[in-house]
Structures are given as structure tokens and as C-alpha cells.
Amino acid sequence: MASLGRLEAIVSFAGKMKTIVVATNLDGQSDAALEYARKLAGGYAARIVLAHGLDPKDYAAVDAVPGRVLRGLSEEAREALDKLASDLLQEGIHSHSEVRQGAVAQMLVDVARQYQAGLIVIGTEGMKGAGPVIVGAIAEQLVRLAPCPVLAVAADWNAGQFRPTPGGPVLLAMERNEATAAAVSTAYSLAETFHRTLIVLHARSSSEAVAFLNPCATTLEEFGVPSSGRFPVRCIVKDGNPADAIVEAIGQFHPSILVAGVKRLSGTPGPHGTAFALLARSRCPVLCVPPEAALVAGRQEAKMTAETR
């Protein structure tokens, strides 16, 4: 049975999932992200905030762009978002739209703080895109700055043989870092809410493999993964590099979502760590969960921001 602290964390995650911010563009790249946000909003009875950013860096000489042109772009975006909001309302999902100028990652962080969001959903170009370039430009910045978990959904996430099986399992990439507890609670909540199997993946190190150790004998208990009987829990072991092991598991089990805990800080620049490698390689949506301490700090900052408005 889950400990009291673990149950409180699970309840807390569900409680925070009352507002979902979706990064929305007008070229179709965010369609898959919005589709996933719809499913999550339905499961958690959440509202959706459609956020669209007009980044001045998209223009060669922003000072030369007439104000009426920028206003026209904003009006076009707002009309498109209002249409999306109307479609969502017909599904019973309440929504609101925000069109702002500024760097996309910071804009999304600001919107998430304003609305005290429990999740940010962003679309990426996926395997056909620029891979690590996209990660370095937007997704990595967002994961490091956001006051809540970030779900990255590739535009081609449902393409061909890699399409997640309907009702597919929740895959939890188990790593020992400061975000482990928050990632476990998040994966547990998703499996419980959507009645899915929870697959816990442990990438076995070379030393463990040489010693013939089976991490599954202790992994679930060690990391506090509850076995409540409300849904199946399965632990699997794969040898080798964690990112390679996870990609292999995705191809084998076709999960509906991958949950991974992420570290906020590092001494090395640029994309690094398993979660960031998966943002460029994964053929299923990747939910990056920061440490609980970062989530608490984010909630406090969001509350202060809301109180000063």
C-alpha cells in the first residue's frame, strides 16, 4: 500500500491538473499536442489555456515591421484560437486563449504561472524535425524553466508502425535523481486515471548485469511504486544506455505516454541527460517531470504572481 506521503503526492498531482497550457501555432505542428491535451483535460476535468507566441526573432528586422502588421498577426492568431476554443467547448472542455509577443519558452512559463497550470503541452517536429536543435531551442528551455511538468508531443507521434496502441500502457523511465518521487507519483496518477498498465523500466548498468542482479526485485519497493491492485504494475529490465533502453521499450510496448524525471541543473551546457535525449528520439509523447521541490517553488511563485495581478 502506498505511504501517506505518496498518496498525498498523487492527490496533489491530480489537484494541480485543473489547468493545462497548450503551446499553439497556426501551421499544424501543435495538432498532436492539442489532441493529447484534450485527452488529459477530459480525464482530469481540466480547462485548457491556448497560448500562442509572436516571437520578434522570427522577423529579420522587427523594428521595420509596422505595428499594424503585428496587430494583424495577433488578430489572425486570436481568431484561430477562438475557433479552437469553440471546438473544445463543444466537447465540454472550457478554454481560454492568450496571444503574446516574446520568446516562446518564456511566454509559456509566464502563462503557466499566471493560470497556476499543472501542465504545459508543446508540439515538436518529431523524428522528421531537427532533433536536438529543436530541443535546444525551445523544449529544453521550457523543461528547465517551467513551474510544472512539460509534455512534448511530436507532430508525427501517431505515424505508421510507431503509433501508440489505443489504451497503451504508461511507461515510467526509472532513474535515480531528485525528480524520481515526483515522476513516480505522476505516472501512478496517469495509470490510475486512465486505467492503464504501469510499466516501470529499469536500465541495468554493466556492473549490475555482470553481477546478474535483477533490479526489479527491489526497484518498485525502493522507489515507492505502490501496488494497490487498481491497475497492473509491471517491472522490466533492459541492459545498456538508458536512452537506448527506453527507445527499445517504446518500440516493444507502444506506450501511450512516457514519464521521466528531469534534473533542473547541470554543470555541462547544452542538451544532456536521458530525458533530453528522449525529447529528440522518442516516438511517443514524453512527460518531463521536475523535482517536487521545483514544483512547490513553482506553485508558490505562481500564487504570488496571481495575487499581484
Secondary structure by P-SEA (a helix, b strand, c coil): cccaaaaaaaaaaaaaccbbbbbccccccaaaaaaaaaaaaaaabbbbbbbbbbccccccccccccaaaaaaaaaaaaaaaaaaaaaaaaacccbbbbbbbccaaaaaaaaaaaacccbbbbbcccccccaaaaaaccaaaaaacccbbbbbbcccccccccccccbbbbbbbcccccaaaaaaaaaaaaaaaabbbbbbbbbccaaaaaacccccccccccccccccccbbbbbbbbcccaaaaaaaaaaaccccbbbbbbbccccccccccaaaaaaaccccbbbbbccaaaaaaaaaaaaaaaaac
